[in-house]
Amino acid sequence: TPDSKTAWASHHHAAVAMGVLGRFATTAEVVVSKLFPAGFGWQAASIVADQMGHAADSVQFAAITGLGDGAAVLAGHTTYNVVKKVVYDSNVSLPTEIGTATWLAAAATCSGGLWQPIVNTLQAADKLPFELVFAGTWLGCGTAFLGGLRVGRMIMPWMGAPDNANMGTDAALSMAIGGASAFFVGTDVAYLNGQGNVLRPLVGVEDVDADLIGCVKAGSSTALGFTVAQSVQNLTYKDGQAWCD
């Protein structure tokens, strides 16, 4: 009947709306617990590497920043879930969350460690515009993160083994992480003297910035990039297809 169809449609639209809202709630949780810490940790590690005398094009610099990225993700995810369990959700399984944190941190180490080499390669000729460096970093770091997730599934017995089903969700998450890495390019104001860097007013790390301000801007850049990329998925992916469903 028309009434039943109307009722069903209203229920369906409400369910879809709640699903979308749930996706954005998860997005916010991930940004706070992992994406801001990742950018902050990478930038802090870069300061340490620089103070140790490692040039930005060295293997040591890439390794230190990658580890800083991964360590921040591990610490952020674990700390967030400890607080969550104590404050409002006693059902949180800390062993499970620490296992997940380790998996995600390993992937973040891969993408974080390759960020500087990828950017260096793209910027080497001082010819590519900001937009192409941005896009290349998105693709390169997103692929690196996906590789880390897939290898992690192979060697970490507490994670589900890699299969076709989780390939789709891992790839979707990695696309969003690539967005975070791409927005991180906006912190670099030196390339082409900042020409074309539309993110500079928001997250550009200037020479006059204190180290802490630089770290906050770096964390803000990855948080913003992930939020933008993930929001597109939240609004366009069908129910059950997004990694956060």
MARBA-3410 file (N, C-alpha, C, O; in Angstrom, 1 decimal):
245
0.8,-1.2,0.0,0.0,0.0,0.0,0.9,1.2,0.0,2.0,1.2,0.4 ~ 0.3,2.4,-0.4,1.1,3.6,-0.4,1.7,4.0,1.0,2.8,4.4,1.1 ~ 0.8,3.7,2.0,1.3,4.1,3.4,2.5,3.2,3.8,3.4,3.7,4.4 ~ 2.4,1.9,3.5,3.5,1.0,3.8,4.8,1.3,3.0,5.9,1.3,3.6 ~ 4.6,1.7,1.7,5.7,2.1,0.9,6.4,3.3,1.5,7.6,3.5,1.6
5.5,4.3,1.9,6.1,5.5,2.5,6.8,5.3,3.8,7.9,5.8,4.0 ~ 6.2,4.4,4.6,6.8,4.0,5.9,8.2,3.4,5.7,9.2,3.7,6.3 ~ 8.2,2.4,4.7,9.4,1.7,4.4,10.5,2.7,3.9,11.7,2.6,4.3 ~ 10.1,3.6,3.0,11.0,4.5,2.4,11.6,5.4,3.5,12.8,5.7,3.5 ~ 10.7,5.9,4.4,11.2,6.7,5.5,12.2,6.0,6.4,13.2,6.5,6.8
11.9,4.7,6.7,12.8,3.9,7.5,14.1,3.7,6.8,15.2,3.7,7.4 ~ 14.0,3.4,5.5,15.2,3.2,4.7,16.1,4.4,4.7,17.3,4.3,4.9 ~ 15.5,5.6,4.4,16.3,6.8,4.4,16.9,7.1,5.7,18.0,7.6,5.8 ~ 16.1,6.8,6.8,16.7,7.1,8.2,17.9,6.1,8.4,18.8,6.6,9.0 ~ 17.8,4.9,8.0,18.9,3.9,8.2,20.1,4.4,7.4,21.2,4.3,7.9
19.9,4.8,6.2,21.0,5.3,5.4,21.6,6.5,6.0,22.9,6.7,6.1 ~ 20.8,7.4,6.5,21.3,8.6,7.2,22.1,8.3,8.4,23.2,8.8,8.7 ~ 21.6,7.3,9.2,22.4,6.9,10.4,23.7,6.2,10.0,24.7,6.4,10.7 ~ 23.6,5.5,8.9,24.9,4.8,8.4,25.9,5.9,8.0,27.1,5.7,8.3 ~ 25.5,6.9,7.4,26.4,8.0,7.0,26.9,8.7,8.2,28.1,9.0,8.3
26.0,9.0,9.2,26.5,9.6,10.4,27.5,8.8,11.2,28.4,9.3,11.7 ~ 27.2,7.5,11.1,28.2,6.5,11.8,29.5,6.6,11.1,30.5,6.5,11.8 ~ 29.5,6.7,9.8,30.8,6.8,9.1,31.6,8.0,9.5,32.8,8.0,9.7 ~ 30.9,9.1,9.6,31.5,10.4,10.0,32.0,10.3,11.5,33.0,10.9,11.8 ~ 31.2,9.6,12.3,31.7,9.5,13.7,33.0,8.7,13.8,33.9,9.0,14.5
33.0,7.6,13.0,34.3,6.8,12.9,35.4,7.6,12.3,36.5,7.5,12.8 ~ 35.1,8.4,11.3,36.1,9.3,10.7,36.7,10.2,11.8,38.0,10.4,11.8 ~ 35.9,10.8,12.5,36.3,11.8,13.6,37.2,11.0,14.6,38.2,11.6,15.1 ~ 36.8,9.8,15.0,37.6,9.0,15.9,39.0,8.7,15.4,39.9,8.8,16.1 ~ 39.0,8.3,14.1,40.3,8.0,13.5,41.2,9.2,13.4,42.4,9.1,13.6
40.6,10.3,13.0,41.4,11.6,12.9,42.1,11.9,14.2,43.2,12.2,14.3 ~ 41.3,11.8,15.3,41.8,12.2,16.6,42.8,11.2,17.1,43.9,11.6,17.7 ~ 42.6,9.9,16.9,43.4,8.9,17.5,44.7,8.5,16.6,45.6,8.0,17.2 ~ 44.6,8.8,15.3,45.7,8.3,14.5,46.2,9.4,13.5,47.4,9.5,13.3 ~ 45.3,10.1,12.8,45.8,11.0,11.7,46.5,12.2,12.2,47.6,12.6,11.7
46.0,12.9,13.2,46.7,14.0,13.8,48.0,13.5,14.4,49.0,14.1,14.2 ~ 48.0,12.5,15.2,49.2,12.0,15.8,50.3,11.6,14.7,51.5,11.8,14.9 ~ 49.8,11.0,13.6,50.7,10.6,12.6,51.5,11.8,12.0,52.8,11.7,11.9 ~ 50.8,12.8,11.6,51.5,14.0,11.1,52.4,14.7,12.1,53.5,15.1,11.8 ~ 51.9,14.8,13.3,52.7,15.4,14.4,53.9,14.6,14.7,55.0,15.1,14.8
53.8,13.2,14.7,54.9,12.3,15.0,56.0,12.4,13.9,57.2,12.4,14.2 ~ 55.5,12.4,12.6,56.5,12.5,11.5,57.3,13.8,11.6,58.5,13.8,11.5 ~ 56.6,14.9,11.9,57.3,16.2,11.9,58.3,16.2,13.1,59.4,16.7,13.0 ~ 57.8,15.7,14.3,58.7,15.7,15.4,60.0,14.8,15.1,61.1,15.2,15.5 ~ 59.7,13.7,14.5,60.9,12.8,14.1,61.8,13.5,13.1,63.0,13.3,13.2
61.2,14.3,12.2,62.1,15.0,11.2,63.0,16.0,11.9,64.1,16.2,11.5 ~ 62.5,16.6,13.0,63.3,17.6,13.8,64.5,16.8,14.5,65.6,17.3,14.5 ~ 64.2,15.6,15.0,65.2,14.8,15.6,66.2,14.4,14.6,67.4,14.5,14.9 ~ 65.8,13.9,13.5,66.7,13.5,12.4,67.6,14.6,12.0,68.8,14.5,11.7 ~ 67.0,15.8,11.8,67.8,17.0,11.4,68.8,17.3,12.5,70.0,17.7,12.1
68.5,17.3,13.7,69.4,17.6,14.8,70.5,16.5,14.9,71.6,16.8,15.4 ~ 70.2,15.3,14.4,71.3,14.3,14.4,72.2,14.4,13.2,73.2,13.7,13.1 ~ 71.9,15.4,12.3,72.7,15.6,11.2,72.4,14.9,9.9,73.2,14.8,9.0 ~ 71.2,14.3,9.9,70.8,13.5,8.7,70.1,14.4,7.7,69.1,15.1,8.0 ~ 70.5,14.4,6.5,69.9,15.2,5.4,68.6,14.6,5.0,68.3,13.4,5.2
67.7,15.5,4.4,66.4,15.1,4.1,66.4,14.0,3.0,65.3,13.4,2.7 ~ 67.5,13.9,2.3,67.5,12.9,1.2,68.3,11.6,1.6,68.6,10.8,0.8 ~ 68.5,11.4,2.9,69.2,10.3,3.4,68.3,9.1,3.8,67.1,9.4,4.1 ~ 68.8,7.9,3.8,68.0,6.8,4.2,67.7,6.9,5.7,66.6,6.5,6.1 ~ 68.7,7.4,6.5,68.4,7.6,7.9,67.2,8.5,8.2,66.4,8.2,9.1
67.1,9.6,7.4,66.0,10.5,7.6,64.7,9.8,7.3,63.7,10.0,8.1 ~ 64.7,9.1,6.2,63.4,8.4,5.8,63.0,7.4,6.9,61.9,7.3,7.2 ~ 64.0,6.7,7.4,63.7,5.6,8.4,63.2,6.3,9.7,62.3,5.8,10.3 ~ 63.9,7.3,10.2,63.5,8.0,11.4,62.1,8.6,11.3,61.3,8.4,12.2 ~ 61.8,9.2,10.2,60.5,9.8,10.1,59.4,8.8,9.9,58.3,8.9,10.4
59.7,7.7,9.2,58.8,6.6,9.1,58.5,6.0,10.5,57.3,5.7,10.8 ~ 59.5,5.8,11.3,59.3,5.2,12.6,58.5,6.2,13.5,57.7,5.8,14.3 ~ 58.8,7.5,13.3,58.1,8.5,14.1,56.6,8.5,13.8,55.8,8.6,14.7 ~ 56.3,8.4,12.5,54.9,8.3,12.1,54.2,7.0,12.7,53.2,7.1,13.2 ~ 54.9,5.9,12.5,54.3,4.7,13.0,54.2,4.6,14.5,53.1,4.2,15.0
55.2,5.1,15.2,55.1,5.1,16.7,54.0,6.0,17.2,53.3,5.7,18.2 ~ 53.7,7.1,16.5,52.7,8.0,16.9,51.3,7.4,16.7,50.4,7.6,17.5 ~ 51.1,6.6,15.6,49.9,5.9,15.3,49.7,4.9,16.4,48.5,4.7,16.9 ~ 50.7,4.1,16.7,50.6,3.1,17.7,50.2,3.7,19.1,49.3,3.2,19.8 ~ 50.9,4.8,19.5,50.6,5.4,20.7,49.2,6.1,20.7,48.5,6.0,21.7
48.9,6.7,19.6,47.6,7.4,19.5,46.4,6.5,19.6,45.5,6.7,20.4 ~ 46.4,5.4,18.8,45.4,4.4,18.8,45.2,3.8,20.2,44.1,3.6,20.7 ~ 46.3,3.4,20.8,46.3,2.7,22.1,45.8,3.6,23.2,44.9,3.2,23.9 ~ 46.3,4.8,23.2,45.9,5.8,24.3,44.4,6.1,24.1,43.7,6.1,25.1 ~ 44.0,6.3,22.9,42.6,6.7,22.7,41.7,5.5,23.2,40.7,5.8,23.9
42.0,4.3,22.9,41.2,3.2,23.4,41.3,2.9,24.8,40.3,2.4,25.4 ~ 42.4,3.2,25.5,42.5,3.1,26.9,41.5,4.1,27.6,40.8,3.7,28.5 ~ 41.6,5.3,27.1,40.7,6.3,27.6,39.2,6.0,27.3,38.4,6.1,28.2 ~ 38.9,5.5,26.1,37.6,5.1,25.8,37.1,4.0,26.7,35.9,4.1,27.1 ~ 37.9,3.1,27.0,37.5,2.0,27.9,37.2,2.5,29.3,36.2,2.0,29.9
38.0,3.3,29.8,37.9,3.8,31.1,36.7,4.8,31.3,36.0,4.7,32.3 ~ 36.5,5.6,30.3,35.5,6.7,30.4,34.1,6.2,30.1,33.2,6.5,30.8 ~ 33.9,5.5,28.9,32.5,5.3,28.5,32.3,4.0,27.8,31.1,3.7,27.5 ~ 33.2,3.2,27.5,32.9,1.9,26.8,33.8,0.8,27.4,34.9,0.5,27.0 ~ 33.2,0.1,28.4,34.0,-1.0,29.1,34.1,-2.2,28.2,34.9,-3.1,28.6
33.4,-2.2,27.1,33.5,-3.4,26.2,34.8,-3.4,25.3,35.0,-4.4,24.6 ~ 35.5,-2.3,25.3,36.7,-2.2,24.5,37.7,-3.3,24.9,38.0,-3.4,26.1 ~ 38.2,-4.1,23.9,39.2,-5.1,24.2,40.6,-4.5,23.9,40.9,-4.4,22.7 ~ 41.3,-4.2,24.9,42.6,-3.6,24.7,43.6,-4.5,24.0,44.3,-4.0,23.1 ~ 43.6,-5.8,24.3,44.5,-6.7,23.5,44.2,-6.6,22.0,45.1,-6.6,21.1
42.9,-6.6,21.7,42.5,-6.5,20.2,42.9,-5.2,19.6,43.4,-5.1,18.5 ~ 42.7,-4.1,20.4,43.0,-2.8,19.9,44.5,-2.6,19.8,45.0,-1.9,18.8 ~ 45.3,-3.1,20.7,46.8,-3.0,20.5,47.2,-3.8,19.3,48.2,-3.4,18.6 ~ 46.6,-4.9,19.0,46.9,-5.7,17.8,46.6,-4.9,16.6,47.4,-4.8,15.6 ~ 45.4,-4.3,16.6,45.1,-3.4,15.4,46.0,-2.2,15.3,46.4,-1.8,14.2
46.4,-1.6,16.4,47.3,-0.5,16.4,48.6,-0.9,15.8,49.2,-0.1,15.1 ~ 49.1,-2.1,16.2,50.4,-2.5,15.6,50.3,-2.7,14.1,51.3,-2.3,13.4 ~ 49.2,-3.2,13.7,49.0,-3.4,12.2,49.0,-2.1,11.5,49.7,-1.9,10.5 ~ 48.2,-1.2,12.0,48.1,0.2,11.4,49.4,0.9,11.5,49.8,1.6,10.5 ~ 50.1,0.8,12.6,51.4,1.5,12.8,52.4,1.0,11.8,53.3,1.8,11.3
52.4,-0.3,11.5,53.4,-0.9,10.6,53.2,-0.3,9.2,54.1,0.0,8.5 ~ 51.9,-0.2,8.8,51.6,0.4,7.5,51.9,1.8,7.5,52.4,2.3,6.4 ~ 51.7,2.6,8.6,52.0,4.0,8.6,53.5,4.2,8.5,54.0,5.2,8.0 ~ 54.3,3.3,9.1,55.7,3.4,9.0,56.2,3.3,7.5,57.1,3.9,7.1 ~ 55.5,2.4,6.8,55.8,2.3,5.3,55.5,3.6,4.6,56.4,4.1,3.8
54.3,4.1,4.7,53.9,5.3,4.0,54.7,6.5,4.5,55.1,7.4,3.7 ~ 54.9,6.6,5.8,55.6,7.7,6.4,57.1,7.7,6.0,57.7,8.7,5.8 ~ 57.7,6.5,5.9,59.1,6.4,5.6,59.3,6.7,4.1,60.4,7.2,3.7 ~ 58.3,6.5,3.3,58.5,6.7,1.8,58.0,8.1,1.5,58.3,8.6,0.3 ~ 57.4,8.9,2.4,56.9,10.2,2.0,58.0,11.1,1.5,57.9,11.7,0.4
59.1,11.3,2.3,60.1,12.2,1.9,60.8,11.7,0.6,61.0,12.6,-0.3 ~ 61.2,10.4,0.4,61.8,10.0,-0.9,60.8,10.3,-2.1,61.3,10.7,-3.1 ~ 59.5,10.0,-1.9,58.6,10.3,-3.0,58.5,11.8,-3.3,58.6,12.1,-4.5 ~ 58.4,12.6,-2.3,58.4,14.0,-2.5,59.7,14.5,-3.1,59.7,15.4,-4.1 ~ 60.8,14.0,-2.6,62.1,14.4,-3.2,62.2,14.1,-4.7,62.7,14.9,-5.5
61.7,12.9,-5.0,61.8,12.5,-6.4,60.9,13.4,-7.3,61.3,13.8,-8.4 ~ 59.7,13.7,-6.8,58.8,14.5,-7.6,59.3,15.9,-7.7,59.0,16.6,-8.7 ~ 60.0,16.4,-6.7,60.4,17.8,-6.7,61.8,18.0,-7.3,62.3,19.1,-7.4 ~ 62.4,16.9,-7.7,63.9,16.9,-8.1,64.2,17.9,-9.2,65.2,18.6,-9.1 ~ 63.4,18.0,-10.2,63.7,18.9,-11.3,63.2,20.3,-11.2,63.4,21.2,-12.0
62.5,20.6,-10.0,61.9,21.9,-9.8,61.0,22.3,-11.0,60.9,23.5,-11.3 ~ 60.3,21.3,-11.6,59.5,21.6,-12.7,58.0,21.3,-12.5,57.1,21.9,-13.0 ~ 57.8,20.2,-11.7,56.4,19.8,-11.5,55.6,20.8,-10.6,56.2,21.2,-9.6 ~ 54.5,21.2,-11.0,53.7,22.1,-10.2,53.2,21.4,-8.9,53.3,20.2,-8.8 ~ 52.8,22.2,-8.0,52.4,21.7,-6.7,51.3,20.6,-6.9,51.3,19.6,-6.2
50.4,20.8,-7.8,49.3,19.9,-8.0,49.7,18.5,-8.3,49.2,17.5,-7.9 ~ 50.8,18.4,-9.2,51.3,17.1,-9.6,52.1,16.4,-8.4,52.0,15.2,-8.3 ~ 52.8,17.2,-7.7,53.5,16.6,-6.5,52.5,16.1,-5.5,52.7,15.0,-4.9 ~ 51.4,16.9,-5.3,50.3,16.5,-4.5,49.7,15.2,-4.9,49.6,14.2,-4.1 ~ 49.4,15.1,-6.2,48.8,13.8,-6.7,49.7,12.6,-6.7,49.3,11.5,-6.3
51.0,12.9,-7.0,51.9,11.8,-7.0,52.2,11.2,-5.6,52.4,10.0,-5.4 ~ 52.2,12.1,-4.6,52.4,11.7,-3.2,51.1,11.0,-2.7,51.3,10.0,-2.0 ~ 50.0,11.4,-3.1,48.7,10.7,-2.8,48.8,9.2,-3.3,48.6,8.3,-2.5 ~ 49.2,9.1,-4.5,49.2,7.7,-5.1,50.4,6.9,-4.5,50.1,5.7,-4.1 ~ 51.5,7.5,-4.4,52.7,6.8,-3.9,52.5,6.3,-2.4,52.8,5.2,-2.1
52.1,7.2,-1.5,52.0,6.9,-0.1,50.7,6.0,0.1,50.8,5.2,1.0 ~ 49.7,6.3,-0.6,48.5,5.4,-0.5,48.9,3.9,-0.9,48.4,3.0,-0.2 ~ 49.7,3.8,-1.9,50.1,2.4,-2.3,51.0,1.8,-1.3,50.9,0.6,-1.0 ~ 51.9,2.6,-0.7,52.8,2.1,0.3,52.0,1.7,1.6,52.3,0.6,2.2 ~ 51.0,2.4,1.9,50.2,2.1,3.1,49.5,0.8,2.8,49.4,-0.1,3.7
48.9,0.7,1.6,48.2,-0.6,1.2,49.1,-1.8,1.3,48.8,-2.8,1.8 ~ 50.3,-1.6,0.8,51.3,-2.7,0.9,51.6,-3.1,2.3,51.7,-4.3,2.6 ~ 51.7,-2.1,3.2,51.9,-2.4,4.6,50.8,-3.2,5.2,51.0,-4.1,6.0 ~ 49.6,-2.8,4.9,48.4,-3.5,5.4,48.4,-4.9,4.9,48.1,-5.8,5.7 ~ 48.6,-5.1,3.6,48.5,-6.5,3.1,49.6,-7.4,3.6,49.4,-8.5,4.0
50.9,-6.9,3.7,51.9,-7.7,4.3,51.7,-7.9,5.8,51.9,-9.0,6.3 ~ 51.1,-6.9,6.5,50.8,-7.1,7.9,49.8,-8.2,8.1,49.9,-9.0,9.0 ~ 48.8,-8.3,7.2,47.8,-9.4,7.3,48.5,-10.8,7.1,48.0,-11.8,7.6 ~ 49.6,-10.8,6.3,50.3,-12.1,6.1,51.1,-12.5,7.3,51.3,-13.7,7.5 ~ 51.7,-11.6,8.0,52.6,-11.9,9.1,52.1,-11.7,10.5,52.7,-12.1,11.4
50.9,-11.1,10.6,50.4,-10.9,12.0,49.2,-11.8,12.1,48.1,-11.5,11.6 ~ 49.3,-12.9,12.9,48.3,-13.9,12.9,47.0,-13.4,13.6,45.9,-14.0,13.4 ~ 47.0,-12.3,14.3,45.8,-11.8,14.9,44.9,-11.0,14.0,43.8,-10.7,14.3 ~ 45.5,-10.7,12.8,44.7,-10.0,11.8,44.1,-11.0,10.8,44.7,-12.0,10.6 ~ 43.0,-10.6,10.2,42.4,-11.5,9.2,43.4,-11.7,8.0,44.0,-10.7,7.6
43.5,-12.9,7.5,44.4,-13.2,6.3,43.9,-12.4,5.1,42.7,-12.1,5.0 ~ 44.8,-12.0,4.2,44.4,-11.2,3.1,43.5,-12.0,2.1,43.8,-13.2,1.8 ~ 42.4,-11.4,1.7,41.5,-12.0,0.7,40.9,-11.0,-0.1,41.1,-9.8,0.1 ~ 40.0,-11.4,-1.0,39.4,-10.4,-2.0,38.5,-9.4,-1.2,38.4,-8.2,-1.6 ~ 37.8,-9.9,-0.2,36.9,-9.0,0.5,37.6,-7.9,1.3,37.2,-6.7,1.1
38.7,-8.2,2.0,39.4,-7.2,2.7,40.3,-6.4,1.9,40.8,-5.4,2.3 ~ 40.6,-6.9,0.7,41.4,-6.1,-0.3,40.6,-4.8,-0.6,41.3,-3.7,-0.7 ~ 39.3,-4.9,-0.8,38.6,-3.7,-1.1,38.6,-2.7,0.0,38.7,-1.5,-0.2 ~ 38.4,-3.1,1.3,38.3,-2.2,2.4,39.7,-1.7,2.7,39.9,-0.5,3.0 ~ 40.7,-2.5,2.6,42.1,-2.0,2.8,42.5,-1.0,1.7,43.1,0.0,2.1
42.1,-1.2,0.5,42.4,-0.2,-0.6,41.6,1.1,-0.3,42.2,2.2,-0.6 ~ 40.4,1.0,0.1,39.6,2.3,0.4,40.3,3.1,1.5,40.4,4.3,1.4 ~ 40.7,2.4,2.6,41.4,3.1,3.7,42.7,3.7,3.2,43.0,4.8,3.6 ~ 43.4,2.9,2.4,44.7,3.4,1.9,44.5,4.6,1.0,45.4,5.5,1.0 ~ 43.4,4.7,0.2,43.1,5.9,-0.6,43.0,7.1,0.3,43.5,8.2,0.0
42.3,6.9,1.4,42.1,8.1,2.4,43.4,8.5,3.0,43.7,9.6,3.2 ~ 44.2,7.5,3.4,45.6,7.8,3.9,46.4,8.5,2.9,47.2,9.4,3.3 ~ 46.3,8.1,1.6,47.0,8.8,0.6,46.6,10.3,0.6,47.5,11.1,0.3 ~ 45.4,10.6,0.8,44.9,12.0,0.9,45.6,12.7,2.0,46.0,13.9,1.9 ~ 45.7,12.0,3.2,46.4,12.7,4.3,47.9,13.0,3.9,48.4,14.0,4.2
48.5,12.0,3.3,49.9,12.2,2.8,50.1,13.4,1.8,51.0,14.1,1.9 ~ 49.1,13.5,0.9,49.1,14.5,-0.1,48.9,15.9,0.6,49.7,16.8,0.2 ~ 48.0,16.0,1.5,47.8,17.3,2.2,49.1,17.7,3.0,49.3,18.9,3.2 ~ 49.8,16.7,3.4,51.1,16.9,4.2,52.1,17.7,3.3,52.9,18.4,3.8 ~ 52.0,17.5,2.0,52.8,18.3,1.1,52.6,19.8,1.3,53.6,20.5,1.0
51.5,20.2,1.7,51.2,21.6,1.9,52.0,22.2,3.0,52.1,23.4,3.0 ~ 52.6,21.4,3.8,53.5,21.9,4.9,54.8,22.5,4.3,55.5,23.3,5.0 ~ 55.2,22.0,3.1,56.4,22.4,2.5,56.3,23.7,1.7,55.7,23.7,0.7 ~ 56.8,24.8,2.3,56.6,26.1,1.7,57.9,26.5,0.9,57.9,27.5,0.2 ~ 58.9,25.6,0.9,60.1,26.0,0.2,60.1,25.7,-1.3,60.7,26.4,-2.1
59.4,24.6,-1.7,59.4,24.2,-3.1,58.7,25.2,-3.9,57.6,25.7,-3.7 ~ 59.4,25.7,-5.0,59.0,26.7,-5.9,58.6,28.0,-5.1,57.7,28.7,-5.6 ~ 59.2,28.2,-4.0,58.9,29.3,-3.1,57.4,29.4,-2.7,56.8,30.4,-2.6 ~ 56.8,28.2,-2.7,55.4,28.1,-2.3,54.4,28.4,-3.4,53.2,28.4,-3.2 ~ 54.9,28.5,-4.6,54.0,28.8,-5.8,53.0,27.7,-6.0,53.4,26.5,-6.1
51.8,28.0,-6.0,50.7,27.0,-6.3,50.3,26.2,-5.0,49.3,25.5,-5.1 ~ 51.0,26.4,-3.9,50.6,25.7,-2.7,49.4,26.3,-2.0,49.5,27.2,-1.2 ~ 48.2,25.9,-2.4,47.0,26.4,-1.9,46.8,26.1,-0.4,45.9,26.7,0.2 ~ 47.5,25.2,0.1,47.4,24.8,1.5,48.3,25.6,2.4,48.2,25.5,3.6 ~ 49.2,26.4,1.9,50.1,27.1,2.7,49.5,28.0,3.8,49.9,27.9,4.9
48.4,28.7,3.5,47.8,29.5,4.5,47.3,28.7,5.7,47.1,29.2,6.8 ~ 46.9,27.5,5.4,46.3,26.6,6.4,47.4,25.8,7.2,47.3,25.8,8.5 ~ 48.3,25.2,6.5,49.2,24.2,7.2,50.7,24.5,6.8,51.5,23.7,7.3 ~ 51.0,25.5,6.1,52.4,25.7,5.7,53.3,25.9,6.9,53.0,26.8,7.7 ~ 54.4,25.2,7.0,55.3,25.3,8.1,56.4,26.4,7.7,57.2,26.1,6.9
56.3,27.5,8.3,57.1,28.7,7.9,58.4,28.6,8.8,58.5,28.0,9.8 ~ 59.5,29.3,8.3,60.7,29.4,9.0,60.6,30.0,10.4,61.4,29.6,11.3 ~ 59.7,30.9,10.5,59.5,31.5,11.8,58.7,30.7,12.8,58.6,31.1,14.0 ~ 58.1,29.6,12.4,57.3,28.8,13.3,58.2,28.0,14.3,59.3,27.5,14.0 ~ 57.8,28.0,15.6,58.5,27.2,16.6,58.2,25.7,16.2,57.3,25.4,15.5
59.1,24.9,16.7,59.0,23.4,16.4,57.6,22.9,16.8,57.1,22.1,16.0 ~ 57.1,23.3,17.9,55.8,22.8,18.3,54.7,23.2,17.4,53.8,22.4,17.1 ~ 54.8,24.4,16.9,53.8,24.9,16.0,53.9,24.1,14.7,52.9,23.8,14.1 ~ 55.1,23.9,14.2,55.3,23.1,13.0,54.7,21.7,13.2,54.1,21.2,12.2 ~ 54.9,21.1,14.3,54.3,19.8,14.5,52.8,19.8,14.5,52.1,18.9,14.0
52.2,20.8,15.1,50.7,21.0,15.1,50.2,21.2,13.7,49.2,20.6,13.4 ~ 50.9,22.0,12.9,50.5,22.2,11.6,50.6,20.9,10.7,49.7,20.6,9.9 ~ 51.6,20.2,11.0,51.8,18.9,10.3,50.7,17.9,10.6,50.1,17.3,9.8 ~ 50.4,17.8,11.9,49.3,17.0,12.3,47.9,17.4,11.8,47.1,16.6,11.4 ~ 47.8,18.8,11.7,46.5,19.3,11.1,46.4,19.0,9.6,45.3,18.8,9.1
47.5,19.0,9.0,47.5,18.7,7.5,47.1,17.3,7.2,46.2,17.1,6.3 ~ 47.6,16.3,8.0,47.2,14.9,7.7,45.7,14.7,8.2,45.0,13.9,7.6 ~ 45.3,15.4,9.3,44.0,15.3,9.7,43.0,15.8,8.7,42.0,15.2,8.4 ~ 43.4,17.0,8.1,42.5,17.6,7.1,42.4,16.8,5.9,41.4,16.6,5.3 ~ 43.6,16.3,5.4,43.6,15.5,4.2,42.8,14.2,4.3,42.1,13.8,3.4
42.9,13.5,5.4,42.1,12.3,5.6,40.7,12.6,5.7,39.8,11.9,5.1 ~ 40.3,13.7,6.4,38.9,14.1,6.5,38.3,14.3,5.2,37.2,13.9,4.9 ~ 39.0,15.1,4.3,38.5,15.4,3.0,38.3,14.1,2.1,37.2,13.9,1.6 ~ 39.3,13.3,2.1,39.3,12.1,1.3,38.2,11.1,1.8,37.5,10.5,1.0 ~ 38.2,10.9,3.1,37.3,10.0,3.7,35.8,10.5,3.6,34.9,9.6,3.5
35.6,11.8,3.6,34.3,12.3,3.5,33.6,12.0,2.2,32.4,11.7,2.1 ~ 34.5,12.0,1.1,34.0,11.6,-0.2,33.5,10.1,-0.2,32.4,9.8,-0.7 ~ 34.3,9.3,0.4,33.9,7.9,0.5,32.6,7.7,1.4,31.7,7.0,1.1 ~ 32.5,8.5,2.5,31.4,8.4,3.4,30.1,8.7,2.7,29.0,8.1,3.0 ~ 30.2,9.6,1.7,29.0,10.1,1.1,28.6,9.4,-0.2,27.5,9.4,-0.7
29.6,8.6,-0.8,29.4,8.0,-2.1,29.3,6.5,-2.0,28.7,5.9,-2.9 ~ 30.0,5.9,-1.1,30.0,4.4,-1.0,28.7,3.8,-0.6,28.0,4.4,0.3 ~ 28.3,2.7,-1.2,27.0,2.1,-0.8,27.2,1.4,0.6,28.3,1.2,1.0 ~ 26.0,1.2,1.2,26.0,0.6,2.5,26.8,-0.7,2.5,26.5,-1.6,1.7 ~ 27.7,-0.9,3.4,28.4,-2.1,3.5,29.7,-2.2,2.7,30.5,-3.1,2.8
30.0,-1.1,1.9,31.1,-1.1,1.0,32.3,-0.3,1.6,33.4,-0.5,1.2 ~ 32.0,0.6,2.5,33.1,1.4,3.1,33.8,0.6,4.1,33.3,-0.2,4.8 ~ 35.1,0.9,4.3,35.9,0.2,5.3,35.4,0.4,6.7,35.6,-0.4,7.6 ~ 34.7,1.5,6.9,34.2,1.9,8.3,32.8,1.4,8.6,32.3,1.8,9.6 ~ 32.2,0.7,7.7,30.8,0.2,7.9,30.8,-0.9,8.9,29.8,-1.5,9.3
END
